[in-house]
């Protein structure tokens, strides 16, 4: 047998083996998809009325101003036809090349073939021309109210992004080249990745963003030493071990959001906010919320306040023998912290000395990008889901936030995983992002209806734990950090809420980057800068103009603010050296196990 014949036989055998794998994987995929629960329409897409209203507005404007609509149509067809003719002329001249390409740079089309190959360039330019036409058509609608227009622009962009030629195997040169290079092995591996994701999510397609086997909470992430010193049905309270001989007298309690797990602040030592705070000489307590199930259906914001915030503050005070603590709230935990502080003011409870808010919304008059999901069509669907199951599954929140950055968090990862057959990266941040938590049904609906939709805390008032409170009742000294490109808690909305609080001692800082990177920004990286300036008053734009930009992390500036409100130095406290004995090592049990496992 010649070498050529041997190679051919080997290729045939590989082909047979791949076909067998494909057949097996196809059966597994079919079985996995059969496990999918029928989707609730209100959780899948906006109400169709949004598109009906858009169509009605378009035809109304066309009837009233036909020249405007005709101009739009002619502009689109003119560009599309001009490009088509240019592409034909290049080919007619005998060149296997693309015509001149003046489309803007887009990292989805980074492969050189998108510029040089006539087929791929033709697809790209026609897609870009059509995308521009759709975006302009929506932008130019004048008889649709602004809030609905913003939603229409968002969902139109979602359709545009979904239909990109990069998202389809036959029109993705990277995937086709990889399939040829690997003799189809990349497609088989991609199918394996697809089957794994569908199986892991019980029939739902959620692309894995990180290698789930690369990390273990408590082993190679969330490793800052400490002890769980208190546990109830809502949370575990972790007291971290000191790394300095002396600590500030006033302890610090951090309340992380319960949409995700607390260890975003303790991924690894190099970027751990928790470790950094301990290293600055503070007695630090961090709340680790339980991951609720159907038994938590009746848990409300009041439950989180009474059994969560007030309990954690009480325990931290008793464990340290101090009358007051300082507190931090991150995202939704910051929103609820503001409710708690307003309630404490009404009750004349002086247990909190000063408060810090990370990326916190309290004024929901402008909800930013996430507002497209806060209209009745989605909220009604969430309410129905919560009424049936008792909770909102973490997958819904994960998918919602991913769609705010769909090219980065959905289509890009799907292409790499399913078309190129690549394994998900070993990336701790993305691992954490996929480790979400459920939301209790009653609390979820209460938060969406009373705060997000009706804006009652920043508006008139909201009744919490028997007290009518408003944003003006937050009167503690406070510091707020917002993030410039935050797509979840828009910084201008965060600014407006802080500016409306009743405190006479307010500090505001604006970090570069987004919801996570802007907060988890250690000084050692010297990466993102921040603005610091006058007290938050007037418009956000005026404040930013008057503020001074500083290179590097905001952490040291905030620590200097916190230090002035944390008392003199005393001997360091060890977890478990008070009346609260250690129940477990940090990071505790709630962050790893389900509620039932942790409580057993």
C-alpha positions in Angstrom: 0.0 0.0 0.0 1.4 3.4 -1.0 1.6 6.4 1.4 -1.2 8.1 -0.6 -3.5 5.1 -0.4 -2.8 4.8 3.4 -3.6 8.5 3.9 -6.8 8.1 1.9 -7.8 5.1 4.0 -7.1 7.1 7.2 -9.3 9.9 6.0 -12.1 7.5 5.2 -11.9 6.0 8.7 -11.9 9.4 10.3 -14.9 10.4 8.2 -16.7 7.2 9.3 -15.8 7.8 12.9 -17.0 11.4 12.7 -20.3 10.4 11.0 -20.9 7.9 13.8 -20.2 10.6 16.4 -22.5 13.0 14.6 -25.3 10.4 14.6 -24.8 9.7 18.3 -24.7 13.5 19.1 -27.8 14.1 17.0 -29.8 11.6 19.0 -28.5 13.1 22.3 -29.4 16.6 21.1 -32.9 15.4 20.1 -33.4 13.9 23.6 -32.1 17.0 25.3 -34.3 19.3 23.4 -37.3 17.1 24.3 -36.7 18.0 28.0 -37.3 21.7 27.4 -40.4 23.1 29.1 -42.8 25.0 26.9 -41.6 28.6 27.0 -43.7 31.3 28.4 -44.3 33.8 25.6 -44.0 36.8 27.9 -40.4 35.8 28.8 -39.2 35.2 25.2 -39.9 38.4 23.3 -41.7 41.7 23.6 -45.4 41.9 22.9 -46.2 42.0 19.2 -48.0 45.3 19.7 -44.6 47.1 19.6 -44.1 46.0 16.0 -47.8 46.7 15.0 -47.5 50.2 16.4 -44.3 50.7 14.5 -45.9 49.5 11.2 -48.9 51.7 11.8 -46.6 54.7 12.5 -44.6 54.0 9.4 -47.7 53.8 7.1 -49.3 56.8 8.7 -46.1 58.9 8.1 -45.8 57.5 4.6 -49.4 58.6 3.9 -48.8 62.0 5.3 -45.3 62.5 3.8 -44.8 60.1 1.0 -41.7 61.8 -0.3 -39.9 61.0 3.0 -40.7 57.3 2.8 -39.8 57.2 -0.9 -36.5 58.9 -0.2 -35.7 56.2 2.4 -36.5 53.4 0.0 -34.6 55.0 -2.8 -31.6 55.5 -0.6 -31.6 51.8 0.4 -32.2 50.4 -3.0 -29.7 52.9 -4.5 -26.9 51.8 -2.2 -27.7 48.1 -2.5 -28.0 48.2 -6.4 -24.9 50.4 -6.7 -22.9 47.8 -4.7 -24.3 44.9 -6.7 -23.3 46.6 -10.0 -19.8 47.4 -8.6 -19.3 43.8 -7.6 -20.4 42.5 -11.0 -18.1 44.9 -12.8 -15.1 43.7 -10.8 -15.9 40.1 -11.7 -16.7 40.9 -15.3 -13.2 42.4 -15.6 -11.8 39.0 -14.9 -10.7 39.8 -11.3 -11.6 37.4 -8.5 -11.8 40.3 -6.1 -14.2 42.5 -4.2 -15.1 46.1 -5.1 -14.1 49.1 -3.0 -15.3 48.6 0.6 -16.0 51.8 2.6 -18.1 50.1 5.3 -17.1 50.9 8.9 -14.8 48.6 10.8 -16.6 45.8 12.7 -14.7 43.2 14.7 -17.2 40.6 13.7 -15.7 40.9 10.2 -12.1 40.8 11.1 -11.2 37.9 8.8 -9.4 39.5 5.7 -11.8 37.5 3.4 -14.6 39.8 4.4 -12.7 42.6 2.5 -11.0 40.6 -0.3 -13.2 37.7 -1.3 -16.1 38.6 -3.6 -18.6 36.3 -2.1 -18.0 37.2 1.5 -17.5 40.8 0.8 -20.8 40.9 -1.1 -22.6 39.4 1.9 -21.0 41.7 4.3 -21.7 44.9 2.4 -25.3 44.0 1.6 -25.8 43.2 5.3 -24.3 46.5 6.4 -26.5 48.4 3.9 -29.6 46.7 5.0 -28.7 47.1 8.7 -28.2 50.9 8.2 -31.6 51.2 6.3 -33.5 49.4 9.1 -31.8 51.5 11.8 -32.6 54.8 9.9 -36.2 53.7 9.3 -36.8 53.4 13.0 -34.8 56.5 14.0 -36.9 58.6 11.6 -40.3 57.5 13.0 -41.8 60.7 14.4 -45.3 59.6 15.5 -44.2 57.0 18.1 -43.6 58.1 21.7 -39.9 58.1 22.8 -40.1 55.3 25.3 -41.6 52.9 22.8 -39.3 54.1 20.1 -36.3 53.3 22.3 -37.6 49.7 22.7 -38.2 49.4 19.0 -34.7 50.5 18.3 -33.3 48.0 20.7 -35.3 45.0 19.4 -34.7 46.0 15.8 -31.0 46.0 16.6 -31.4 42.5 18.1 -32.9 41.3 14.8 -30.1 43.0 12.9 -27.4 41.4 15.1 -29.0 38.0 14.9 -29.1 38.0 11.1 -25.4 38.8 10.7 -23.7 36.5 8.1 -21.1 35.6 10.7 -23.8 33.7 12.7 -24.4 31.1 10.0 -22.0 28.3 9.0 -22.4 28.7 5.3 -21.5 32.4 5.4 -18.8 32.4 8.1 -15.3 32.1 6.5 -13.6 31.4 9.8 -15.8 28.4 10.5 -15.5 27.0 6.9 -11.7 27.4 6.9 -11.5 25.6 10.3 -13.7 22.8 9.1 -11.5 22.3 6.0 -8.3 22.5 8.1 -9.5 19.9 10.6 -11.3 17.7 8.1 -14.6 18.4 9.8 -13.4 17.7 13.3 -14.1 21.3 14.4 -17.8 20.8 13.4 -18.0 17.6 15.4 -16.5 19.3 18.5 -18.9 22.2 18.0 -21.8 19.8 17.9 -20.5 18.2 21.1 -20.3 21.6 22.7 -23.9 22.4 21.6 -25.2 19.1 23.0 -23.4 19.6 26.3 -24.9 23.1 26.7 -28.5 22.0 25.9 -28.2 19.0 28.2 -26.8 21.1 31.0 -29.7 23.5 30.7 -32.5 20.9 30.4 -33.3 21.7 26.8 -32.6 25.4 26.9 -29.8 26.7 24.7 -27.5 28.8 26.8 -24.0 29.0 25.5 -21.2 28.3 28.1 -19.0 31.4 28.5 -16.3 29.7 30.6 -14.8 26.3 31.3 -16.9 25.0 34.3 -14.2 22.5 35.2 -11.4 25.2 35.5 -12.6 26.7 38.8 -13.8 25.6 42.2 -15.2 28.1 44.6 -13.1 28.0 47.8 -10.2 26.3 46.0 -8.9 28.6 43.3 -11.4 31.4 43.5 -13.0 33.0 46.6 -10.0 32.0 48.7 -9.6 34.9 51.1 -9.4 33.4 54.6 -12.4 33.9 56.9 -15.2 32.2 58.8 -18.9 32.0 58.6 -20.0 33.4 62.0 -23.8 33.5 61.5 -26.4 31.8 59.4 -30.1 32.1 59.0 -32.5 31.1 56.2 -31.6 34.3 54.2 -27.8 34.5 54.4 -24.5 33.5 55.8 -22.3 36.2 57.4 -18.6 35.8 56.7 -16.1 37.6 58.9 -12.7 37.7 57.2 -9.4 37.1 59.0 -7.3 40.2 59.5 -3.9 40.6 57.8 -2.8 43.6 59.9 -2.0 43.8 63.6 -4.3 46.8 64.0 -7.7 47.5 62.5 -10.1 50.4 62.4 -12.6 50.3 65.2 -15.8 50.6 63.1 -16.4 47.3 61.2 -17.5 47.2 57.5 -20.4 45.1 56.2 -20.8 44.5 52.5 -24.1 43.5 51.0 -23.6 42.1 47.5 -26.4 41.7 45.0 -28.5 38.4 45.3 -28.9 38.2 41.5 -25.3 36.8 41.5 -23.0 35.4 44.1 -20.7 37.6 46.3 -17.4 36.2 45.1 -17.2 38.6 42.2 -15.4 40.7 44.8 -13.0 37.8 45.6 -12.2 36.0 42.3 -8.4 35.8 42.9 -6.0 37.6 45.2 -4.7 40.0 42.5 -8.1 41.5 41.9 -10.0 40.7 45.2 -11.7 43.8 46.6 -12.4 41.7 49.8 -8.7 40.9 50.3 -7.7 44.5 49.5 -10.1 45.9 52.1 -8.8 43.5 54.7 -5.3 44.5 53.8 -6.1 48.1 54.5 -6.9 47.3 58.1 -10.6 46.8 58.4 -12.8 44.2 60.2 -14.8 43.1 57.2 -18.1 41.2 57.1 -19.6 40.0 53.8 -23.1 38.7 53.3 -23.5 35.5 51.2 -27.2 35.3 50.2 -29.0 32.0 50.0 -30.0 30.8 46.5 -33.8 30.6 46.9 -36.1 27.9 45.7 -39.9 27.6 45.6 -40.1 27.6 49.4 -39.0 31.2 49.3 -42.0 32.2 47.2 -43.4 34.7 49.8 -40.1 36.4 50.5 -40.3 40.1 49.9 -38.0 43.1 50.1 -39.1 43.5 53.7 -37.8 40.0 54.4 -34.4 40.9 52.9 -34.4 44.0 55.1 -35.6 42.5 58.4 -33.9 39.1 58.1 -31.0 40.2 56.0 -29.7 43.7 56.4 -30.8 44.5 59.9 -29.7 41.0 61.1 -26.3 41.3 59.5 -25.8 44.8 61.0 -26.9 43.5 64.4 -24.5 40.5 64.3 -21.6 42.6 63.1 -22.1 45.1 65.9 -22.4 42.4 68.6 -19.5 40.4 67.2 -17.2 43.4 67.5 -18.8 45.1 70.5 -19.3 48.3 68.5 -22.4 50.5 68.4 -22.1 51.4 64.7 -21.0 49.8 61.5 -20.2 51.1 58.0 -22.1 49.5 55.1 -21.7 48.9 51.4 -24.5 47.9 48.9 -23.8 46.7 45.4 -26.4 47.0 42.6 -29.8 45.7 43.8 -28.3 45.3 47.2 -27.5 49.0 47.1 -31.1 49.8 46.2 -32.3 47.8 49.1 -29.7 49.3 51.4 -31.1 52.7 50.6 -34.6 51.4 51.6 -33.0 50.0 54.8 -31.3 53.3 55.7 -34.5 55.3 55.1 -36.3 52.8 57.4 -33.6 53.1 60.1 -33.9 56.9 59.9 -37.6 56.6 60.5 -37.1 54.3 63.4 -34.3 56.5 64.8 -31.9 53.5 64.6 -28.3 54.8 64.7 -26.5 51.5 64.0 -25.0 52.7 60.7 -22.4 55.4 60.6 -21.8 55.8 56.9 -22.9 54.0 53.7 -21.3 53.3 50.3 -23.2 52.5 47.1 -21.7 50.6 44.1 -23.6 51.0 40.8 -26.9 51.6 42.5 -30.2 52.7 41.1 -32.7 54.4 43.3 -34.3 56.8 40.8 -35.9 54.8 38.1 -37.4 57.7 36.1 -34.8 56.8 33.4 -33.9 53.1 33.5 -31.2 53.1 30.9 -30.7 50.2 28.5 -32.2 47.6 30.8 -35.5 49.6 30.7 -36.5 47.8 27.4 -37.2 44.7 29.6 -39.2 46.6 32.3 -42.4 47.2 30.4 -45.6 45.3 31.2 -45.2 42.7 28.4 -42.0 41.3 30.1 -43.0 42.1 33.7 -46.4 40.4 33.2 -44.6 37.3 32.0 -42.2 37.4 35.0 -45.2 37.8 37.4 -46.9 34.8 35.8 -43.7 32.7 36.0 -43.2 33.6 39.7 -46.8 32.8 40.5 -46.5 29.4 39.0 -43.0 28.4 40.2 -42.5 30.6 43.3 -39.3 32.0 42.0 -37.6 33.4 38.8 -35.0 31.1 37.5 -31.5 32.4 37.3 -31.3 31.5 33.6 -33.8 34.2 32.8 -31.7 37.0 34.4 -28.5 35.7 32.8 -30.1 35.6 29.4 -31.6 39.1 29.8 -28.3 40.7 30.8 -26.5 38.8 28.0 -28.9 40.3 25.4 -27.8 43.7 26.5 -24.5 42.8 24.9 -25.6 40.0 22.5 -22.6 40.1 20.1 -20.1 39.7 23.0 -22.1 37.4 25.3 -24.2 35.3 22.9 -23.3 35.3 19.2 -19.5 35.6 19.6 -19.2 32.8 22.1 -21.7 30.6 20.1 -19.6 31.0 17.0 -16.4 30.0 18.8 -18.0 27.1 20.6 -20.4 25.6 18.0 -18.9 26.6 14.7 -15.2 26.6 15.5 -15.4 23.8 18.0 -13.3 25.7 20.6 -13.6 24.9 24.3 -14.9 27.7 26.5 -12.0 29.8 28.1 -10.8 29.3 31.6 -11.9 32.8 32.6 -12.9 33.4 36.3 -15.1 36.4 35.6 -17.2 34.6 33.0 -17.3 31.5 35.3 -18.9 33.7 38.0 -21.2 35.3 35.4 -22.7 31.8 34.7 -23.1 31.0 38.4 -26.3 32.9 38.9 -29.0 32.7 41.6 -32.8 32.5 41.5 -35.0 35.4 42.7 -37.9 34.9 45.2 -41.2 35.4 43.4 -42.8 38.0 45.7 -39.6 40.0 46.0 -39.0 40.0 42.3 -42.5 41.2 41.4 -42.4 43.8 44.2 -39.1 45.2 43.0 -40.2 45.4 39.4 -43.6 46.9 40.0 -43.1 49.3 42.9 -39.5 50.4 42.2 -38.6 49.9 38.6 -42.0 50.7 37.0 -43.7 53.0 39.5 -40.5 54.6 40.9 -42.2 54.9 44.3 -39.1 55.3 46.4 -37.8 58.3 44.4 -41.3 59.5 43.7 -44.0 59.8 46.4 -43.2 57.1 48.9 -43.1 53.4 49.4 -44.4 51.4 52.4 -41.7 49.2 53.9 -41.9 47.3 57.1 -44.9 49.4 58.2 -43.3 52.8 57.5 -43.8 55.2 54.6 -40.3 56.0 53.4 -38.9 58.0 50.5 -35.5 58.7 49.0 -35.2 61.9 51.1 -35.2 59.8 54.2 -31.6 58.6 53.4 -29.6 60.9 55.6 -26.5 59.0 56.4 -23.0 60.2 55.2 -22.6 58.4 51.9 -20.3 57.7 49.0 -21.5 56.4 45.6 -19.5 54.9 42.8 -21.1 54.6 39.4 -19.6 53.3 36.1 -19.4 55.3 32.9 -20.5 52.5 30.5 -22.7 50.6 32.8 -25.5 49.0 30.8 -27.4 47.7 33.9 -27.3 50.7 36.3 -26.9 53.8 34.0 -24.6 56.2 35.8 -26.7 59.3 35.1 -29.7 57.6 36.8 -27.5 56.5 39.7 -26.3 60.2 40.0 -29.9 61.5 40.0 -30.9 59.1 42.8 -27.9 60.0 45.0 -28.4 63.7 44.4 -32.0 63.4 45.7 -31.1 61.7 48.9 -31.5 63.7 52.1 -27.9 63.4 53.3 -25.8 66.6 53.7 -22.6 64.6 53.3 -22.4 63.1 49.8 -19.5 62.0 47.7 -19.8 60.8 44.1 -17.2 59.1 41.9 -17.5 57.9 38.3 -15.3 55.0 37.2 -14.4 54.3 33.7 -15.7 51.0 32.2 -18.9 49.0 33.1 -20.9 47.4 35.8 -18.3 44.9 36.8 -14.9 46.0 35.4 -15.5 49.5 36.7 -15.9 48.2 40.3 -13.5 45.3 40.3 -10.6 47.6 39.3 -7.6 47.0 41.6 -5.0 49.8 41.9 -2.2 47.4 40.8 -3.6 47.1 37.3 -3.5 50.8 36.7 -6.2 50.3 34.1 -9.4 52.4 34.4 -9.4 55.9 35.7 -12.2 57.8 37.5 -13.8 61.2 38.0 -14.1 62.8 41.4 -15.5 66.2 42.1 -18.1 68.3 43.8 -21.1 66.9 45.7 -23.7 65.3 43.3 -26.0 68.3 42.5 -27.4 69.7 39.2 -27.2 67.6 36.1 -24.9 64.6 35.6 -23.3 66.3 32.7 -22.5 69.5 34.6 -21.1 67.4 37.4 -18.8 65.5 35.1 -17.6 68.7 33.4 -16.7 70.1 36.8 -15.2 66.9 38.1 -11.4 66.1 37.9 -10.3 63.0 36.1 -7.7 60.8 37.9 -5.7 58.0 36.5 -6.1 54.6 38.1 -8.5 52.9 40.4 -11.0 54.7 42.7 -10.3 52.2 45.5 -7.7 54.3 47.4 -9.8 57.5 47.1 -12.8 55.6 48.6 -10.6 54.0 51.3 -9.5 57.5 52.3 -13.1 58.6 52.6 -14.0 55.4 54.6 -11.0 55.8 56.9 -12.2 59.1 58.1 -15.4 57.5 59.2 -14.0 54.3 60.7 -12.5 55.4 64.0 -9.1 54.9 65.6 -7.0 51.7 65.2 -7.4 48.9 67.8 -6.0 45.3 68.0 -7.2 43.1 65.2 -10.2 41.0 65.8 -10.2 37.3 64.8 -13.3 35.6 63.4 -15.0 33.5 66.2 -13.3 35.3 69.1 -16.6 36.8 70.2 -19.9 35.2 71.1 -20.3 34.1 67.5 -18.4 31.0 66.9 -17.2 29.9 63.5 -19.7 27.7 61.6 -17.7 27.1 58.5 -14.6 28.3 56.6 -15.1 31.1 54.0 -16.6 31.2 51.4 -19.3 29.3 53.3 -21.9 26.8 52.2 -24.6 29.0 50.6 -22.3 30.1 47.8 -21.7 26.5 46.8 -24.7 24.5 47.8 -28.4 24.8 47.3 -30.5 26.0 50.2 -31.6 22.5 51.2 -28.1 21.1 51.1 -26.7 24.0 53.1 -29.3 23.9 55.8 -29.1 20.1 56.3 
